[in-house]
Amino acid sequence: MNFRKSILSILSAVIIFATAAPAATALGIVDQWKYLLTAPAGEWQSPGFDDTQWKKGTGGFGTTGTPKARIGTNWQSKNIWLRKIFTLESIPLKPALLIYHDEDAEIFINGTQVQSLQGYITDYKVIPLSEQQKALLKNGDNLLAVNCQQQTGGQFIDVHVVDSNDLPILPQPERKPFISKLITPWGETVTEKNAWTEYPRPQMQRKEWQNLNGKWDYAITPFRTQEAPRKWSGKILVPFCLESKLGGVQKMLQNGEALWYRRDFKIKPSDTTLLNFEAVDYHCKVYVNGRQVGEHKGGNTPFALDISDAVKSGPNELLVRVEDEQEGFQLRGKQTLNPRGIWYTQVSGIWQSVWLEQVGEIYIEDLIIKTDADNGTISVTPQISGLAEAVKLTVKEGPTAVAETTGKPNRAISVKIDNAKLWSPSSPYLYTLELTLYDESGKVQDSISSYAGIRTVGKRKDSNGNLRFTLNGKEIFHWGPLDQGWWPDGLLTPPSDEAMIFEIEWLKKAGFNMIRKHIKVEPRRYYYHCDQIGMMMWQDQVSSGNNPKWTRLQPEPKDAQWPEKHHIQFMLELERMIDNLENHPCIVCWVPFNEAWGQHRTMEVGQLIVKRDPSRLVNIASGGNFWPIGDIVDHHQYPHPGFPYDLGKEGRFDGFVKVVGEFGGHGYPVKGHLWDSERKNWGYGGLPKNKAEYKERFSKSISMLNDLRKKDIAGAVYTQTTDVEGEINGLISYDRKSIKIPAKELSEISSILFQ
């Protein structure tokens, strides 16, 4: 933003001294302040006051979205007290205050009040100091002290002493992540040696692999720099991102910057060496021993690079360069440059595991697994790299083989299981799969293990003619939480495998049979645990802009306009997500859009998914905008659930299963477990007076939902599993250390949904 232009327009009405006046030099801008959000005792505005216990922050102070404000430190309370030291080499000729205040503000220079400003302004203003006020300034250190009050709406305060004859251009503050004290029980135990040591790809496992997680060198360079840094800034713990507590850096990647990683690894000779990245946000280039071995655009799904031609026996150097603009059409989900409300801290760089595996010249590259509960069949299509002769499939029930057959590479191999055990939330049975790859001479070239859950997802009309979900031919009410998958210590990265297991198991005990994974793709092991524990999944696609007008379920919705290249990238990342997760029995529904976020070419996107994966349900737009494609019509309503039946006139919703895709969001603050206790922590419908009222609100929502279920609602999503940053509407605190309502009690309350 050009502050000089807006300020000069204000100065047009100010009397300018004769051109013969001596030239002045713009004063340096001091953006470092000390501040308090609770009233200080004593003469806080005086130079001799002890402010050593005050917090430190960068100006200005306020909330994102306040027009023309430059936010250095988030301020959301009603009052703020500020102190900063600025140094003068000489007294300016025409000293003035350069100020933007919202609302009332009192300004002090060296202990004396110079302004008491009422109300608010919407841009920076220059207020000249009188000769008497000018006399307060001195050569050397000076104190500027401010008290600002705010009652409603956005807010901002920023003040500088300037020379009005030579106004400065205010710099844009460097964005910094909020440093919270919160940490999960699992985050407290994370070390370089135990950071994500589990095999990352449970559905296609090999015995031999090498984990590359741990301490890497990192550096940040200007965006234009393409050469590897000569000097590294320090260490970062992979797979945790740059901004996270567990990564050890807690720094935001700024606009115009690139992030670099470096580490060494050792290997022995092999036909093929594959370098696997589970997720890197967002666009990365990868180098081995100075040679570029590949690049990848898309921050949410795994990719593998064949680095065979670049590696050597013994030590090797691995470099990764990352670009992450965060805004525009880049698929980023809930990440934002300026966290607030329902938008959270950005995540840059490597945020899931990095690992190596070595295979032969001929190997199994991927699997496509499909099952049929009606016939008890498992079909596996092994996708092969290289020329192979045959693939043997063995299906095991525990240690016992129950079926075995041999087929051709790149073709479906099917087996029928007698008296097959079906997968469901109440009985999540998984069969072990073993695949062996042979060449023309009958020699084994590769072998992997996997698993499958036999189940069939569907819908049908009940005895009253209302559409219901089915699993293995039986009606089932989908009941789950909205699950954001954010953590105070790892941000998008769970602190450990055990942390994910705890959360899924707790939700199961709380009576849920489904999770809606909201605007995020989790590590592959997350879905593995859902498969094992028995938790159905609605999987959202990660979103971005542009957005159309959100009209919910109103007729004749409009789509946003997306440039072709961005639409192609959206479709590529959608296909990657489906390809990555389609073998998991837990996933029963794809959700490509949420509340019109980035919603475009809806019918085209829906038709692609329906054709791509007819074995699952499609919820084209959770919360609208509704288009007639897929299986579900989804309405969001807070805090208590409801459904706009009047919008279904003339059969608009006929043939679609009705769900309440979001409701609830009842907030409850738990002291000592808040991300930031000094901000406006919030929940839908306002905060309750006490825990009893919180529980009563939850129970009332479930009772209202049950009435809707008896009518025709077939599934519902409660917001949400945990608190996330300033959102305190979780059933569990953000640090996972405080359970707001015990799982058993939640299960008892919601049991009416299954009667």
N, C-alpha and C positions, 0 to 999 in steps of 0.2 A: 504494500500500500504506500502511495506517495503522500506522506504526512505534510511535506513542505507545501504542496499545492493547496491542501485544505486550510492550512494555517495561514498562508499568504492571503487567501480570500478573506479571512477574518481581519487580518492586519490592514486591509485596504481602508478601513475606517479609522485606523490609528494615526495620530499625527507623527510624521516622520521628520527627524531633525535635518538640518541643512546638510547638503552633500559635502560641505567642507568639514564635517565632523570627522574625527579620526576613525579609521577602519577598526572594527571589533573582530575578535576571534571567537568562533562558536565554542561554547563550553562543552567539555566532555560529558557524555551521558553516563550517569551511574545508575545501573538497574538493580544493584544488590541492596536489599532491604532486610531489616529485622521486623518481625511482626508477631502480634498476638490476636487471638479471636475472642478472648475473654478480657474484661476490663482490668487493666493493670492498676496497682496501688501506687500512690505517691505521684510525684511530679514527672510523669513518664515523658513529657515533651521537653524536658530540660536536658542540656548537654551532659550534666553530671550523673544522670540516672543510670542505674546498673541494668543493662539489657542483655547480659550474658546468657540468660536462660530463655530469651525469646527465640522463636524459630527464624530460620533464614529462608528467604525466597527471592525470586526474580520478578521484577515488575514487568507489565502491570498485573494487578490482581483482579480477578473476576471470573465470569462464566463465559464459556464458548457460546457464540451466537449473538453476543452483545455487539451491535453494529459498530464497525470501525475500531474495535478494541483489539489490542495486541496482548494476548494472555501469556504471562510468564509463570504465574502461580494461580492455581484454582482457588477461588474464594466464593463460598456459597452461604456463609453465615450472615447474621443481621448486622454485625459490627466487625470492624477491623481497626487495629492500631498499628501504625507503621513508623519506623525510624530508619534514616539512612544518613551516612556521612558523605558529603561531597566536598571536594577541595578546590579552592580558587587560588590561582597564581596572582590574579589582580581582580579588583572589583569591576564588573561589567559596566559599560556606559549606561545602558538602558536595561537593568535587570527586570525580569518578569517571571511569573509562574506560567509554565506550560502545563495545562491540566485538563483531564477528562474525568469527571466525577459522576457517580450514580449510586446513592442519591446525595443526601446532605454531607458536607465535608468541612472540617476545620483544619486549617493549615498553620503550622508554627515554624518559624525560623529562629534557631538558636534560643529556643524557649519562649519566644514572644509570638502571640497569635497575630497573623497577618491577613487571614481571610476566614470568614464564616459563610459558606455557600449553601443556599437552600435549593432543594429540588435536584433535578438531574439535567445533564446535557447529553447530546448524542454524537459529539465529536470533540477533538481537542480545541482548547480555547487559550488564548494568550491574555493574561491579566497583568498589566504593568504594576511594579512595586512603586509606592510613593517614595519621596526622598527620605522620609522618616523610616520607612521599611528598608530602603536601600542601606541605611546606616547600620542595620542589624548585621549585614554581611561583613566578613573579615577575610583578610588573606590567610590562606591555610585551610584547616578543616572547619566545616560548618555542618550543623545538624538541621535536617528537614524532618519534621514530625507531622503525622497526619492521622486524623480519626475520621472514618467514613461510616455512614449508616445506610442500610438497605432494607426495605420492607417487602417489596414484591417485584417479580419479573427478573430480567437479566440485570447484571450489576458489573461495575468496573470502576477502578480508581487507579490513576497514574498521575504523578506530579513530578515536575523537574523545575529547577531554577535555571533560567536561560538568559541569554542576551537577546532582546527583541530586535536588535539591529542585525543579528546574524543567527537566525534560527537553525537548529540542528534537524537533520532527518533522523527520526527515531528508528533504531534497528529493530528488526523482528526478533523477539526473544528465542533462544534455543529451547526447543521443546524437550522436556524431561519427564520420564515416567514418575508417577507418584510412588514414593517410597513408603510402603506400608509395613507395619510390624508383623502382620499376619503371616503365618506359615503353617502348613499342614503337618500332622504327625509323621507322615512319610517324608515330607520335605526336610524335616529336621534331621533325618538320618542319611540323606543323599551325600555321597562322596564321589570322588573321581573313579574309584574302583567299582562302585556298585550302581552307577548311573545306567539304567536300562541295559542290563546284561542278558535279557531273555531273547530267544530267537524271534526275529520280528515278523516272520511270515508263516503262521501256524498251518495254513492250508496247503503249503507246498514245502515241506521240510526236508533238508538234507542234514546229514550228521556233521559234516565238516563246514565250518564257516568262521569268519574272523570279525569280531566286534571292533568298530573304530570309534565308538563313543569314548569320551574322556576329555582331557584338557587339550585344546587346540590353541595355536596362536591366532590372534585376530588383529585387524587394523581397519580403520575407516579412511577412505580417500575421496577426493573429489570425483564426481560421477564420470567426468571425462577421462579420468586416469584408467588406462587399460593394462599398464604394466604392474606386476606384483610389487608390493611395498618392499623397500629395503629395510625398513624398521617396523617392528610390530608393537602394537600398543599394550599388549598383555595377553592373558589367557582367558578363554571362555570355555565353560563346561558344556560340551555337546552331549545330548541333543537339546539343550535348553537355549531359548532364543536370546538375542542381544538385550532385550528389554526386561527379561525376567530376573527375579531374585536368585533362582538356582543357577542361572547361567554365570553369575558372578560379576557381571558388568553393569547391568541396569542403566543402559544408555539408549536413547531413541535414535534411530537412523533418520537423519534430517533430509529435507528436500535437497537434491543435488549431490547426494553422497552415495558411495558404494561400500559394501561390507566385504571384507576378505577374510578367508580362513586358511590356515596351513597346519599340516601335521605330516609326520613320517610314518611309514608302515613297512613291514618286512613280509615277503612271501617267498615260496619255493616255486620252481618252474611248473607250468601247467599248460594244457592246450588252450583253455579259455579262463580268463579272470573277469569276473563280473563285479562291478562296483555299484552297490545299491544305496539309494537315498529314499528313506520313507516319506519325507516331505521337506521341501525347501521353499520358503516364502520370499521372493516370488519368481524372479527370473535369474537363473544362475548359469555360469560357465565353469567347466571343470577341467583342471589341468593335472596331468601326471608327468613328473620329471620334465616340466617345462613345455609339454605338448598338450594342446587342447584335445580332449577326448570326447567332448560332447557339451551340449547345453540343453536346458529345460526351462519352459515357461509354464507356470501354473504352480500354486503354492500349497495344494491340498492333497495330492495323491503321490504314490511311490513311482519311482522310475529307476531303471538299471542301465548302466553303460558298460559296454565291452571294452576293457582297457588292455586287452592282451598284447597289442602291438606297442604299448607305451611302457609297460612294466618290465622290470629286470629282477633277477634273483638278488636277494638282500634288501638293503634300504631303498625306499622309494619316497619321493616327495609328492604330496597331494595338496593342490590349491583349489579353492572354490571362491569365485567372485559372485556377489549377489547384488541385484538391483531390486528395489521394493518401493514403488512410488505411492502405494496405498490408496490413492484416490482414482477418480475417473472410472473406467470400465474394468479395472483389475478386480477379479473376484477375490473379495477380502472378508465377507461375512460381517461379523460384529466389530471388526477392528476399525479404528478411526485415528486420525492424526490428533484429535482433541477429545479425549475421553469425557463422556458425560452421559447421564440418563441411561439409555439402553445400549450405548455404544462404549466399547472398552479399549484398553491399551493396545496399541499396535504390536504386531509380532513380526520381526524381521529375521531372515536368514534360516539356518538349519533349525528345525524344531521337532524333528523325529530322528530315529536312529539312522546311523550310517554304518554299512557293513560290507564285507567282501565274501564271495564264495568262488571256489574254483571247480570247474567241471571239465569234462572231455570235449572233444571237437563236436560230438553229437550229444545233445542234452534236451531234457524236457524244459521248455521255456514257460509254459503256462498250462492251466487246466480250466475247463469249463465243466461244472458239475450241475446236473439237473436230476430231480427226483420226482416220483409220482406215488402219492400215498394210496391211491385206488388200486394200483397194480403192484405196489411194493418194489418198485424198480429204482435203480441208480444208474445214471448214464454219465460217463466221463469222456470228454474229448481232450486228449493230450495234444498240445501244440508243440511241435518239435522243431528245434534248430538243427539243421543238418539232415543227412539222409540216413534213415533208420529203417529196419525191416518190420519190427513188431513191438507191441507193448502188451505186457501182461498186467491185468488188474486183479488184485486179490482184495476181497472184502472180509473184514474180521469183526466178530462180536467178542470183545475182550481179546484173549489170546487165540481164539478159535476161528479158523477160516470158515465162512458160511457160503461163500461164492467165489468162483475164479473163472476168468476167461481171458482170451488173447485176441487182440485186434490190431488194426493198422494205425500207424501214426496219423495224426490230424483228422481222425474220424471218430465218431461216437462209439464208445464201447459200453454195452449195457449188460446189467445183470439183474436177475429177479431174486428177491429174498423171500423165502417162504416164511409166512407168519411174521412179516416185518414189524419191527418196533418203530412206531412213528414218533416224530419230534413234535413237542408242544411245550408250552410253559409249565404244565403240570408234570410232564415226563419228557425232558429234553434229551432223548437218547441219540447218541452219535455213533455211527459205524466208522471204524478205522479203514482207510484205503491205503493200499500199497501198490505202487506202479513201478515196473521194471522195464527198461528200454533196451532192446537188442539190435545189433547190427546184422548184416547179411550172414555172417559166420556164426551167429548165435551167441556172440560175446556180449556181456552186459556192458552197456555204455553209460547208463545213469539209473539211479533208483531214488524215489522220493516217497514220503508218507503224507497222507492227507486224511480228511474225514468228511462225512456227509450226514446230514439229518434228513430223513425222509418225511416230507410234509407237502401238503397242497393248500394253497391260499385261494380263497374265493369269496363269493357273495351270493345270497339268495333271499327270496322273500319268506318272511315268517308266516304264521297262521293268519295274521291280520293283514297280510299283503305289504308289509314294510320290509325294505331291504336291510339285511343284516350281514355282518362279516362272518365268514366261515373259515375254519382251520381243520383240515382233514375231513371235510364234509359236515362238521358240527358247528352250530352257531357259537360265536364267541364275542363278547363285548370287549372292545379295545379300550383299556384304561391305563393311562400312563402320564408321566410328568414331562413337561418341556425341559429338556436337558441341554444346557449351553456348553458344557464341557470346559469351563474355565476354572483356573486354579490361582490362588493368590501368590504362589511361589513359582509356578511354571507357566502361568498364563495359559496358552493353548495346549501346552505339554503337561500331561499328568505327571506328578512327581515320581510315580513308580507303577509297576504292574499291580502291586498289592492295593494301591489306592483305587485303581479302577475296579478291582474285584470287590473291595469293600462297598463301593457306591452301588454297584449293580445288585449285589446280594442284599443290601439294606433296602433298596427299592422293592425287591421281590418280597421281602419280609413285610414291607409296608402295604402289601396288597396289590401292587401294580403288576400287570402282565405285559406291559409295553412301555417303550421309551420313544419319545419323539426327539431325535438328535437334531438340534436346532442350528442351522446355518453353519455346520461344521462337519468335517470328515475326521473321525478319530483314527488313532493308530490301529493297524490291523488286529492287534491282540485284543483290543476292546471288543470287537465283534466276535472274536473267538470266545471270550468269556461270556458274552451274551448267548452264544450258541450252547455253551456248557451249562450255564446257570438256568437257561430257559426264559429269555426275555425277548419278546417280539420288538422289532424296530421299525419306526417310520424314519426314513433317512432323507433329510433336507439336502438340496444342492446349496453350495456356498453362493452368496449373492453379491451384487454390485449395482451401480446405477447405469443408465438413467432410469428414473421411475415414471410411470404414468400416474394420473390421478387415481388415488385409492377410492374405489367406489364399492368395495366389499362385494355383496351379492346382487347389487343393482343390475338391471338389464342393460344391454348394450354397452359393455365396458370398452375402454380404449387401451391399446397397447402402446408402450413407449417405442420410440424410434431409435434403433441401434444401427450404427455403421456396420457394413457387411463384415469387415475384418474382426470387429469385436464380437459379433454374433458367432462367427466361425470359432473364435477362441472359447466362447461360452459353451458351444456345443461340443468342442473337443474335450473340455474339462468335465462336462456332464458325462460324456461317453467313458472317459477314464474312470470316473467315480463308479459308474455301473459295472464296468469291466473289473475293477478292483474288488468290488464287494458282492458281486452277483452269486458267488458260491456259498455265502453264509445263509443258513436256514433261518436265522433270526430276523433277517430283513424281509418284511412283508409288504412294504409300501414305499414308493418313491415320491418325494415332494419337491418338484423343480422350482416352485416359486412360493414366496411368503409375503403376504400383505402388499402385493404389487411392487416389492423391491426388485428393481431391474426386470420387471415383467415385460416381455416383448415376444412377438411372434408366438403367442401362446399355443395356438392350434398346431403349428409346425412342431414345436417342442414336445407337446403332448403326444402327437401322432408318432414321433420318433420313439418315445419311451414305450408306448403301447406296443409298437411293432418290435422294438429291441428286446423287451422282456415281458411277454404275455403271461408269465408265471406269477406276476405280482400285481398288486393294486397300484393305481396312480392317483394321487391327490394333486391335481394340477396346480392349485393355488390355495394354500392354507390361509384362511381369512379373506380370500378374494384377491384379485378380481376374478370372478367365476366365468369360465368359458366351458361349453359343452364337450368336454373331452376327458377321458379317463373314467374313474369309478366313483369319485367322492365329491360332494359339495360341502364346503368347510366354512364355518362361521366362527369369528372371534368375538367374545363379549366379556368385559370386565366390570366389576369383580365377579359377580354371580353369572352363571351360564344362562344362555338363551339361544333362540334360533328365530330368524325372521321369516316365518312361514308365509307371510303375505307377499313376499317377493317370488314365490314359486308358482304364481298364477299361470294358467294356460300350460301347465305341465313342464315348466322350465327345469325343475329338479327331478322329473321322472327318470328312472333308470340310474340315479345316483344315490349312493349311501350318504345319509346325513350324519355329520359329526360336528361337535364343538371343538375346534382345533386348538383353541386357547381360552382359558378362563381362570379365575382365581386371583393369583398374584397377591394374596393377602400378606402384608408386610408385618414383620415383628423384629425389632432391633434387639440384639443380644449384646449387652455391655461387655466390652473386652474382646469381642469377636467381629468388630466392624472394620472394614477396609480403611475407612477414614471417618472417625467419630465426629469430625468438625464440619463435614459437608451435610447437605440435605439428603440424608438417606431416605428412601421412599418405597412405598408399596402401593398397589392399586387400591383406590377407594379410601386413601388416608390410612394412618396408622392407628391400631387399636390402643385403648388405654392400658390394657394389661393382657396377660397370657390367656386368661379365661375368655376375654372377648375375642382374642385371636382364634382360639379353638372353636368358639361359637360361630364365628364367620366361616371357618372352614367347613364345619358340620352343616351349616345352612346351605352352602354351595353344593355339597354332595347331595343333600336332600332335594334341592331344586334340579340337579342333574338327574337324579333317579326318576323324578317326574317326567323329565324329557325322554329318558331311556324307555319308560313304559309306553310313551307315545310312539317314537320312531327313531330317536337318536341312537346310533350304533357304536359310537366311540367318543372319547373325550380326552383332552390333554390339560392337565393342571399345571399352571405356572407357579413354581418351578422346583427343581431338585434342590438347588443351593442358592444362597445369596451370590450375587456377582457384582463386585466393586460397589457402586452406590445403590444397587438394587438389593433390598433386604426382604424380598418376597419368597425366599427359599424355605423349604422344609428343614434344611440344615444350614448352619452358618457357613460362610465362605471358606473358612479354614477347616471345615469338617470336624470341628471339635465340640460343637454344641448341637444337639438334636432338639429341635423346637417342639415337636410332638413325637413321642416314641413310636417306632415302627408298628408295634402290636396294636397300639391305639388307633393309628391311621388305618390299619387293616380292618379293624373292627368297625370303624366309621364307614368305610367304603364297601363293606361286605354286602350292603343292600343293593349294590349295582350288579350283583351276581345271583340274586334270588329270583 
